[in-house]
Amino acid sequence: MQADLNDGQEFDGLVFLATKFYNEYNDSARSNLVAIGVHEIAHQWWFGLVGNDQAMEPWLDEALALYSEAIFYQNIYPNSYDWWWNFRVNYFGPSGWVDTNVYESGSFRGYVNAVYLNGANFLEALNYRMGDDDFYRFLQDYASRFSRGRATTYDFFAVARQNTTADISDLIDAYFEGDY
């Protein structure tokens, strides 16, 4: 639904996208309307279906929703996949601990760079380490186990470890401040 917002906003079963995204739309997948539209719709799974504490562990829905954009572009618009990474992630210089909560980020940009963007970098590295088959089986298992419930970071990593034989401890150490 079009709205007078600066960005997108998800609710359970409802998505709002900024009027400016519609005004700037150029009939191309390389647009905020498509990318952020996918992000907000992905929140129907990563927030709506699989709940989490959005203040203390926001990465569990925001990083997964952002990485869902990457999956969308990789599978639906593969010629725009590299564009997406540069436009949505790399342009902003992602950094910071993925498990940053909303109270400790210091600034909105610092929060986004850590939770959303570095979260997408982590999920890409996790996907690569696990391999597509294990990674997608893991996401299905995670969604199934915590459907209509509330997952934590510990739950996420427990299910990930159960779906791969790959050692992911160095990835966790590189991207997360907490011990998981």
C-alpha positions as CSV (number, residue, x, y, z in Angstrom):
1,M,0.0,0.0,0.0
2,Q,1.3,3.4,-0.9
3,A,1.8,5.8,2.0
4,D,3.4,9.1,3.0
5,L,6.4,7.5,4.7
6,N,10.1,7.9,4.1
7,D,10.7,4.2,3.6
8,G,8.7,0.9,4.0
9,Q,6.9,-0.4,7.0
10,E,5.5,-3.9,7.7
11,F,2.7,-5.1,9.9
12,D,1.3,-8.6,10.1
13,G,-0.5,-9.0,6.8
14,L,0.0,-5.4,5.7
15,V,2.9,-3.5,4.0
16,F,3.3,0.2,3.4
17,L,5.8,1.6,0.8
18,A,6.8,5.3,0.5
19,T,5.1,7.4,-2.2
20,K,8.5,8.4,-3.4
21,F,9.3,4.8,-4.3
22,Y,6.3,4.8,-6.6
23,N,7.2,8.2,-8.1
24,E,10.8,7.1,-8.8
25,Y,9.8,3.7,-10.2
26,N,11.2,3.3,-13.7
27,D,9.6,0.0,-14.7
28,S,12.8,-1.8,-13.7
29,A,13.7,-4.3,-11.0
30,R,16.6,-2.0,-10.1
31,S,14.5,0.3,-7.9
32,N,13.6,0.9,-4.3
33,L,10.0,0.0,-5.0
34,V,11.0,-3.6,-5.9
35,A,13.8,-4.1,-3.4
36,I,12.1,-2.6,-0.4
37,G,8.8,-4.1,-1.5
38,V,10.5,-7.6,-1.3
39,H,12.0,-6.7,2.1
40,E,8.7,-5.7,3.6
41,I,6.9,-8.7,2.2
42,A,9.7,-10.9,3.5
43,H,8.7,-9.6,7.0
44,Q,5.6,-11.7,6.7
45,W,7.9,-14.6,7.3
46,W,10.7,-13.0,9.4
47,F,8.5,-11.2,11.9
48,G,5.0,-12.3,11.1
49,L,5.5,-16.0,11.0
50,V,8.7,-16.4,13.0
51,G,8.6,-13.8,15.7
52,N,11.5,-12.3,17.7
53,D,12.2,-9.6,20.2
54,Q,12.5,-6.7,17.7
55,A,14.2,-4.4,20.2
56,M,16.8,-6.7,21.7
57,E,17.4,-9.1,18.7
58,P,16.3,-7.1,15.7
59,W,18.7,-8.9,13.4
60,L,16.5,-12.0,13.4
61,D,13.9,-10.3,11.3
62,E,15.7,-7.4,9.7
63,A,18.8,-9.3,8.4
64,L,16.7,-12.1,7.2
65,A,14.3,-9.8,5.4
66,L,17.2,-7.9,3.8
67,Y,18.9,-11.2,2.8
68,S,15.5,-12.3,1.3
69,E,16.0,-9.5,-1.1
70,A,19.3,-11.0,-2.2
71,I,17.7,-14.4,-2.7
72,F,14.9,-12.8,-4.7
73,Y,17.3,-11.0,-7.0
74,Q,19.5,-14.0,-7.3
75,N,16.6,-16.2,-8.5
76,I,14.2,-13.8,-10.2
77,Y,16.5,-11.0,-11.6
78,P,20.0,-12.6,-11.7
79,N,21.4,-9.8,-13.9
80,S,20.5,-7.4,-11.2
81,Y,22.0,-9.4,-8.3
82,D,25.4,-7.5,-8.2
83,W,23.6,-4.2,-8.6
84,W,21.5,-5.1,-5.6
85,W,24.5,-5.8,-3.4
86,N,26.1,-2.5,-4.4
87,F,22.9,-0.5,-4.1
88,R,21.4,-1.9,-0.9
89,V,24.4,-3.1,1.1
90,N,28.0,-2.2,0.0
91,Y,27.2,1.5,-0.8
92,F,26.7,2.2,2.9
93,G,29.8,0.4,4.2
94,P,28.3,-2.2,6.5
95,S,30.0,-2.6,9.8
96,G,29.3,-3.4,13.5
97,W,28.0,-6.3,15.4
98,V,25.0,-8.0,13.9
99,D,23.5,-8.7,17.3
100,T,23.4,-4.9,18.2
101,N,20.1,-4.1,19.8
102,V,18.1,-0.9,19.2
103,Y,19.3,0.7,22.4
104,E,23.0,0.5,21.8
105,S,23.6,1.4,18.2
106,G,24.4,5.1,18.8
107,S,22.8,6.3,15.5
108,F,20.2,5.1,13.0
109,R,23.0,4.6,10.3
110,G,25.1,2.6,12.8
111,Y,22.1,0.5,13.6
112,V,21.2,-0.2,10.0
113,N,24.9,-0.8,9.0
114,A,25.3,-3.4,11.7
115,V,21.9,-5.2,12.0
116,Y,20.6,-5.0,8.4
117,L,23.6,-4.7,6.2
118,N,26.3,-6.6,8.1
119,G,23.5,-9.0,8.9
120,A,23.1,-9.6,5.2
121,N,26.8,-10.1,4.8
122,F,26.7,-12.6,7.6
123,L,23.9,-14.6,6.0
124,E,25.7,-14.6,2.7
125,A,28.8,-16.0,4.4
126,L,26.7,-18.5,6.2
127,N,24.9,-19.6,3.0
128,Y,28.3,-20.0,1.3
129,R,29.8,-21.9,4.2
130,M,26.8,-24.3,4.6
131,G,26.1,-24.6,0.8
132,D,22.7,-23.8,-0.8
133,D,21.1,-27.2,0.0
134,D,21.9,-27.1,3.8
135,F,21.2,-23.4,4.0
136,Y,17.8,-23.5,2.5
137,R,16.9,-26.7,4.5
138,F,18.0,-24.8,7.6
139,L,15.7,-21.8,6.8
140,Q,12.8,-24.1,6.2
141,D,13.5,-26.0,9.4
142,Y,13.9,-22.7,11.4
143,A,10.6,-21.3,10.0
144,S,8.8,-24.6,10.7
145,R,10.0,-24.9,14.2
146,F,9.3,-21.3,15.2
147,S,6.2,-20.7,13.1
148,R,3.8,-18.7,15.1
149,G,6.3,-18.5,17.9
150,R,9.3,-16.5,19.1
151,A,12.8,-17.4,18.2
152,T,16.1,-16.2,19.7
153,T,19.6,-15.9,18.4
154,Y,20.4,-19.1,20.4
155,D,17.5,-20.9,18.6
156,F,18.8,-19.6,15.2
157,F,22.2,-21.0,15.7
158,A,21.0,-24.3,17.3
159,V,18.9,-25.0,14.2
160,A,21.7,-23.9,11.8
161,R,24.1,-26.3,13.5
162,Q,21.6,-29.1,13.2
163,N,21.4,-28.6,9.5
164,T,25.1,-28.6,8.6
165,T,28.3,-30.3,9.3
166,A,30.2,-27.1,8.5
167,D,32.0,-25.3,11.4
168,I,30.3,-21.9,11.6
169,S,32.0,-20.7,14.9
170,D,34.4,-18.4,13.1
171,L,31.6,-16.7,11.3
172,I,29.7,-16.1,14.5
173,D,32.9,-14.7,16.2
174,A,33.5,-12.4,13.2
175,Y,29.9,-10.9,13.1
176,F,28.5,-11.3,16.6
177,E,29.5,-9.8,19.9
178,G,27.7,-12.4,22.0
179,D,28.7,-16.0,22.6
180,Y,26.4,-18.2,20.6
